[in-house]
Amino acid sequence: MKTFITAVVISLLFVSGDAFSQIKLPGILTKKSSAGTGITENEAGQGIKEALTQGVTNAVLNLNKTDGFFGSEIYKVLLPPDAKKIETTLRNMGMGAQVDKAILAINRGAEDAVGYAKPIFVDAIKQMTLTDALNIVKGNKDAATQYFKEKTSAKLIEAFTPSVKSSLDKTQGTKYYGDIVNTYNKLPTTFNKMNPDLTSYVVGKAVDALFDQVAKEEANIRANPAARATDILKKVFGGK
């Protein structure tokens, strides 16, 4: 019966806002389950949290791996826009390999750093109230993503900054990027010196990519029953 109730809760999560507005919530959701047909508030909240945990876990795993950024046409982190002139100049000087090492190391740093996101998302889910959960059910198709942006953006930036710096140091992204910027700054034709610190740039790119992945996972879970793949939901929907 618990499995059935959870299935109904998750089904509620993925109906459209228009469809949900036609559902009489009090008749479905009650503080106490009656005759095995009602869904308690705790069960509703748990079902929604379960689906969100699945989504953010997938989002993090999609990026926190080798080539999660570097091998992606969407998320690959290139040099900052104001460093394009550096890249062109150094490639023309035959230093393309050094530029490529910098780009690879930057992406490896981003891939490593996003692993710190999961506990921040999990904490936001744990703190979610029943009202928050039902607002996600009744909200727009990106309601969960917007909830996470509101609750986690500042924490992600705070957590990612030292993590990205550490990751860039570990992958030598800081060194490679610093080398090419310093080489460029020393050229007699360079009048506007560049700042070799790229941590905040990579943090911004990592956070943007993470929320984009969360949005895609939310859309997938809402539209595709087979994507609802926690252990209990596998039994309900036959997911593999």
C-alpha positions as CSV (number, residue, x, y, z in Angstrom):
1,M,0.0,0.0,0.0
2,K,2.9,2.4,0.8
3,T,4.3,1.7,-2.6
4,F,0.9,2.5,-4.2
5,I,0.6,5.7,-2.2
6,T,4.1,6.9,-3.2
7,A,3.3,6.2,-6.8
8,V,0.2,8.4,-6.6
9,V,2.3,11.1,-5.0
10,I,4.9,11.0,-7.7
11,S,2.2,11.0,-10.3
12,L,0.9,14.3,-8.8
13,L,4.3,15.8,-9.0
14,F,4.5,15.3,-12.7
15,V,1.1,16.5,-13.9
16,S,0.9,19.9,-15.5
17,G,0.0,23.0,-13.6
18,D,-3.2,23.3,-15.5
19,A,-4.2,19.7,-14.8
20,F,-3.3,20.1,-11.1
21,S,-5.4,23.2,-10.7
22,Q,-8.5,21.0,-11.6
23,I,-7.7,18.5,-8.8
24,K,-9.4,19.1,-5.4
25,L,-6.3,18.8,-3.2
26,P,-8.2,18.3,0.1
27,G,-9.9,15.2,-1.3
28,I,-6.6,13.6,-2.1
29,L,-4.1,14.9,0.5
30,T,-5.1,14.7,4.1
31,K,-3.3,14.8,7.4
32,K,-4.3,11.3,8.0
33,S,-4.9,8.6,5.5
34,S,-8.6,7.4,5.5
35,A,-9.6,3.9,4.5
36,G,-6.3,3.5,2.6
37,T,-7.3,6.0,-0.1
38,G,-5.9,9.3,1.2
39,I,-2.3,10.5,1.0
40,T,-0.9,11.9,4.2
41,E,1.1,15.1,4.2
42,N,4.2,13.2,5.3
43,E,3.8,10.7,2.5
44,A,3.3,13.5,-0.1
45,G,6.4,15.4,1.2
46,Q,8.5,12.2,1.2
47,G,7.4,11.2,-2.3
48,I,8.3,14.6,-3.7
49,K,11.6,14.7,-1.8
50,E,12.5,11.3,-3.2
51,A,11.9,12.4,-6.8
52,L,14.0,15.5,-6.3
53,T,16.8,13.6,-4.6
54,Q,16.9,11.3,-7.7
55,G,17.0,14.3,-10.0
56,V,19.8,16.3,-8.4
57,T,21.9,13.1,-7.9
58,N,21.7,12.5,-11.6
59,A,22.5,16.1,-12.4
60,V,25.6,16.0,-10.2
61,L,26.8,12.7,-11.6
62,N,26.4,13.8,-15.2
63,L,29.0,16.5,-14.6
64,N,31.2,15.1,-11.8
65,K,33.1,12.7,-14.0
66,T,35.9,12.8,-16.6
67,D,34.8,14.8,-19.6
68,G,31.6,15.9,-17.9
69,F,32.6,19.4,-18.9
70,F,35.5,18.9,-21.3
71,G,33.8,16.3,-23.4
72,S,30.5,18.3,-23.6
73,E,29.6,20.6,-26.5
74,I,27.3,22.4,-24.1
75,Y,29.3,22.7,-20.9
76,K,32.9,22.8,-22.0
77,V,34.6,25.8,-20.3
78,L,36.6,27.8,-22.7
79,L,38.9,30.7,-21.8
80,P,37.1,33.8,-20.5
81,P,35.8,36.2,-23.2
82,D,38.3,38.8,-22.3
83,A,41.1,36.2,-22.7
84,K,40.2,35.4,-26.3
85,K,42.8,37.9,-27.5
86,I,45.4,36.1,-25.4
87,E,44.4,32.8,-27.0
88,T,44.6,34.1,-30.5
89,T,48.0,35.8,-29.9
90,L,49.6,32.8,-28.2
91,R,48.3,30.3,-30.8
92,N,49.7,32.6,-33.5
93,M,53.1,32.4,-31.7
94,G,53.0,28.6,-31.8
95,M,51.9,28.2,-28.2
96,G,48.7,26.4,-28.9
97,A,49.6,23.3,-26.9
98,Q,50.0,25.4,-23.8
99,V,46.6,27.0,-24.3
100,D,45.1,23.6,-24.8
101,K,46.6,22.4,-21.5
102,A,45.1,25.4,-19.7
103,I,41.6,24.7,-21.2
104,L,41.8,21.0,-20.3
105,A,42.9,21.7,-16.8
106,I,40.2,24.3,-16.3
107,N,37.5,21.7,-17.3
108,R,39.0,19.0,-15.1
109,G,38.8,21.5,-12.2
110,A,35.1,22.2,-12.9
111,E,34.4,18.4,-13.1
112,D,36.1,17.8,-9.8
113,A,34.4,20.7,-8.0
114,V,30.8,19.9,-8.8
115,G,31.0,16.9,-6.6
116,Y,30.6,19.2,-3.7
117,A,27.1,20.2,-4.8
118,K,25.2,17.1,-3.8
119,P,25.3,17.6,0.0
120,I,24.1,21.2,-0.5
121,F,21.2,20.1,-2.6
122,V,20.4,17.2,-0.2
123,D,20.4,19.7,2.7
124,A,17.9,22.0,0.8
125,I,15.7,19.0,0.2
126,K,15.8,18.0,3.9
127,Q,14.8,21.6,4.9
128,M,11.9,21.6,2.4
129,T,8.5,22.1,4.1
130,L,5.2,20.6,3.0
131,T,4.3,24.0,1.6
132,D,7.5,24.1,-0.5
133,A,6.7,20.6,-1.8
134,L,3.2,21.4,-2.8
135,N,4.3,24.7,-4.4
136,I,6.6,22.6,-6.6
137,V,3.7,20.3,-7.5
138,K,1.4,23.2,-8.4
139,G,4.1,25.5,-9.9
140,N,5.6,25.9,-13.3
141,K,7.4,23.1,-15.1
142,D,10.8,24.4,-13.7
143,A,9.4,25.0,-10.2
144,A,11.9,22.6,-8.6
145,T,14.9,24.1,-10.4
146,Q,13.8,27.6,-9.3
147,Y,13.4,26.3,-5.7
148,F,17.0,25.0,-5.8
149,K,18.3,28.3,-7.3
150,E,16.7,30.3,-4.5
151,K,17.9,28.0,-1.7
152,T,21.3,26.9,-2.9
153,S,22.9,29.5,-5.3
154,A,24.7,31.4,-2.6
155,K,25.8,28.2,-0.8
156,L,27.1,26.7,-4.1
157,I,29.1,29.7,-4.9
158,E,30.5,29.8,-1.4
159,A,31.3,26.1,-1.5
160,F,32.6,26.0,-5.0
161,T,35.0,28.9,-4.7
162,P,37.6,27.2,-2.5
163,S,36.7,23.8,-4.1
164,V,37.3,25.2,-7.6
165,K,40.5,26.9,-6.6
166,S,41.7,23.7,-5.0
167,S,40.6,21.7,-8.0
168,L,42.3,24.1,-10.4
169,D,45.5,23.9,-8.4
170,K,45.3,20.1,-8.4
171,T,44.7,19.9,-12.1
172,Q,47.3,22.7,-12.7
173,G,44.7,24.8,-14.3
174,T,45.8,27.8,-12.2
175,K,49.4,27.3,-13.3
176,Y,48.6,26.8,-17.0
177,Y,46.2,29.7,-17.2
178,G,48.6,31.9,-15.1
179,D,51.5,31.0,-17.4
180,I,49.7,32.0,-20.6
181,V,48.3,35.2,-19.0
182,N,51.7,36.2,-17.7
183,T,53.3,35.4,-21.0
184,Y,50.8,37.6,-22.7
185,N,51.2,40.4,-20.2
186,K,55.0,40.4,-20.8
187,L,54.6,41.0,-24.6
188,P,55.8,44.5,-25.6
189,T,52.5,44.9,-27.5
190,T,50.3,44.3,-24.5
191,F,49.1,47.5,-22.9
192,N,46.1,46.2,-21.0
193,K,47.3,43.6,-18.6
194,M,45.1,40.6,-17.8
195,N,44.2,39.2,-14.4
196,P,45.5,35.6,-14.1
197,D,42.8,34.7,-11.5
198,L,40.1,32.6,-13.1
199,T,38.5,30.9,-10.1
200,S,35.3,33.1,-10.1
201,Y,34.9,32.6,-13.8
202,V,35.0,28.8,-13.5
203,V,32.7,28.9,-10.4
204,G,30.1,30.7,-12.4
205,K,30.3,28.3,-15.3
206,A,30.1,25.3,-13.0
207,V,27.1,26.6,-11.2
208,D,25.3,27.5,-14.5
209,A,26.0,24.0,-15.9
210,L,24.7,22.4,-12.7
211,F,21.4,24.2,-12.7
212,D,21.0,23.5,-16.4
213,Q,21.4,19.8,-15.6
214,V,18.9,20.1,-12.7
215,A,16.4,21.7,-15.1
216,K,16.9,18.9,-17.6
217,E,16.5,16.2,-15.0
218,E,13.3,17.9,-13.7
219,A,11.9,18.0,-17.2
220,N,12.8,14.4,-17.7
221,I,11.2,13.2,-14.5
222,R,8.0,15.2,-15.2
223,A,7.6,13.8,-18.7
224,N,9.0,10.3,-18.5
225,P,7.7,7.7,-16.1
226,A,10.7,5.5,-16.8
227,A,13.0,8.3,-15.3
228,R,11.4,7.9,-11.9
229,A,14.0,5.3,-10.9
230,T,14.5,5.2,-7.2
231,D,14.2,1.7,-5.8
232,I,10.6,2.1,-4.7
233,L,9.6,3.7,-7.9
234,K,11.2,1.0,-10.0
235,K,8.7,-1.4,-8.5
236,V,5.8,0.9,-9.3
237,F,6.7,1.9,-12.8
238,G,8.7,-1.2,-13.9
239,G,11.9,0.9,-14.4
240,K,15.1,-0.9,-15.1
